[in-house]
Amino acid sequence: MTGTLETSRRGLPTSADHPHYKWVALSNTTLGMLIATINASIVLISLPAIFNGIHLNPLSPGNVSYLLWMLMGYMLVSAVLVVTLGRLGDMFGRVRIYNAGFALFTVTSIALSLDPFDGGGGALWLIGWRVLQAVGGAMLMANSAAILTDAFPAAQRGMALGVNIVAGIAGSFIGLVLGGLLAEWNWRAIFWVNVPIGIVGTLWAYRSLHDTGLRRPGRIDWWGNLTFAVGLTALLAAITYGIQPYGGHSQGWTNPWVLSGLIGGVLVLALFTWIERRVTDPMFPLGLFKIRAFASGNVAGLLASIARGGLQFMLIIWLQGIWLPLHGYRYEETPLWAGIYLLPLTVGFLAAGPIAGHLSDRYGPRLFAAAGLLVMALSFGGLLVLPTDFAYWAFAGLVFLNGLGGGLFAAPNTALIMSSVPAHLRGAASGMRATFQNAGMVLSIGVFFSLMVAGLSSHLPATLNDGLAAQGVPPQAAHSIAALPPVGTLFAAFLGYNPIQELLGPQLLGQLPPANAATLTGREFFPNLVSGPFHDGLIIVFWLAIAMSVIGALASLVKPAKPVT
């Protein structure tokens, strides 16, 4: 935007020097973050409807990869690209990259809603366009915090980032409810809903936002970009595939491809680090980690993201696989009601985030960030002692407390990170922060699913075998079903399928007395059967989440080496 044009617009709220411009920037970037993060979870809750719509059974062994890439592709691509796109924002203009992201996100939403294929072809269409949509989402996420940091003075920065970041985090939970509602009507609607919002947001961004920060010319670090993308993709994809069974084992950590991805990913990322220390214009300015507040803030953010992501998946399985069926809900209804019953989590985020941002502007961000993670740890402790068939008021209070802690942490942590870096590197810093957050979400699936499967593996087979045998299932069939990897049971519960009905199949069920078949496929048999082994797995998961939250709180308390401005 030229100086002449800026002068001609002086006095309008859309001009960069107008005192109200910062609020225009806040409202548009918050909309951008909201739409980007809603789409990370709206597909999650709608997967059964999507796969039914394209006539593909997601639980068939050959289709598990479609399921995982539909689930993980968006977050994986976002994690890989946000640093590069933040660095490009530093070089060519943060608003320019952000605006292009809004436009790309809108176009890909249209393409997703028009999927013309069935079966595997339909799944590949959705996966491919979701990858492109993730590029647009990464453009939004990588530059929104940097745009706000440029637009707001230091005294109001925490409040602005609090509104923006909490909207983004809350979007991941809003997507659960919105996806459940829209998928009940038409699975394509989960993509249609983005189109009008995307068009309005794109036109508004192009008209109203301006680059007000420092721009630093430089050359694109092609080798750094390539090695970072390859290394991180290999590592996160290997972790994702590690939860699938392999060679008679309940998980795939001995799979040569998984081991190659883990080892190769680490080696390529080591090469990336070596390259970044030697290029003139690195995409990942490693020198930023010498800033104590930046390094400790990102460590805390990564641990909080893993803990929060793991909680989200575990609570969905808990509600959909056990609690809701025990309380009379049909399996087909559980995805929608799981989202509704998790609303206190979102309310906690929305209640605490802006307030924490405002207070951190006045009193400093470190104590608020640490307190938020300690509150999260307290809520994990409460969930640890909650019975599997809980009273909802106790569950709602604990997840609200968890959301409250997350809201207390999010804005101060972001303000701590973004305010600690030089102005000309805010785009790269914003991208690096988003990378840790998105990578944490991907890691949470691998880490927490693996721990849950490990917990289930020790007790579920015997429990399942005894329960099936008691209902007249032939011993050989009961033993064979009980020996199946527990991850299939988890996926069935996660997707709102009746796990026992899926495991037995219509042929075996047809051979049983009608009363036994009705008991096996009823709403209470599976929840009562699995509640004990599942709780054993939850204990492992929540203790790890407590440890991560406490370590993150300690990292948040690290004092900067010198005052930052």
Number of C-alpha atoms within 10 A of each C-alpha: 10 6 8 9 10 17 12 10 15 14 14 15 16 23 22 24 18 14 15 14 19 23 16 20 25 21 14 20 29 26 19 29 26 24 25 28 23 24 26 23 22 24 25 23 27 28 23 23 22 22 21 14 16 18 15 19 17 21 19 12 9 11 15 17 15 21 22 16 22 21 20 21 22 28 27 24 24 30 30 27 25 32 31 28 30 36 32 27 30 27 21 16 23 32 26 18 22 30 24 16 27 29 18 20 30 24 19 24 23 17 17 21 19 14 17 11 14 16 15 17 14 19 22 17 17 23 22 17 21 28 21 21 27 28 24 29 31 36 34 32 32 37 36 30 33 27 27 24 26 22 25 20 12 14 11 18 26 35 25 27 30 31 25 29 29 27 27 23 24 26 24 23 26 25 25 28 25 22 29 27 21 20 24 15 11 14 24 20 15 24 21 19 17 21 17 11 15 21 16 13 22 23 13 15 24 16 12 18 24 22 17 17 21 17 19 17 13 14 13 16 18 12 16 23 19 12 20 26 20 18 24 24 19 23 23 23 23 24 24 24 22 25 22 24 19 16 9 10 14 22 22 22 20 13 18 11 16 21 17 14 24 22 15 19 24 16 15 20 20 15 16 21 18 12 15 22 14 9 14 11 18 23 25 24 18 12 9 18 13 10 17 17 29 24 20 24 27 26 20 27 29 24 26 29 26 26 29 21 21 25 22 18 16 22 18 25 23 23 24 31 32 26 25 23 22 19 11 11 14 16 21 16 16 27 32 22 20 24 24 17 17 22 20 21 26 24 19 22 27 22 16 23 31 26 17 25 33 23 17 27 18 12 10 16 26 23 17 26 34 27 20 29 33 23 22 32 26 19 23 27 17 18 21 19 11 15 12 20 16 11 11 11 8 13 19 16 16 22 26 23 25 30 30 27 28 31 36 35 35 32 32 35 32 28 29 26 25 27 19 23 20 13 19 19 23 30 34 29 32 28 34 28 30 28 27 24 25 25 22 25 26 26 24 24 22 21 21 26 24 24 19 23 24 18 21 25 22 13 16 24 22 14 15 21 20 17 20 23 15 13 16 15 23 15 14 11 15 22 18 12 17 20 17 17 21 21 21 21 22 20 18 23 25 26 25 25 22 23 23 20 18 15 16 19 11 11 8 14 19 11 12 16 12 11 9 16 20 14 13 24 17 19 22 17 18 23 23 16 17 21 19 17 20 25 20 18 24 24 19 16 24 24 15 19 24 21 15 21 29 23 18 25 31 18 23 30 19 15 12 15 10 10 8 12 9
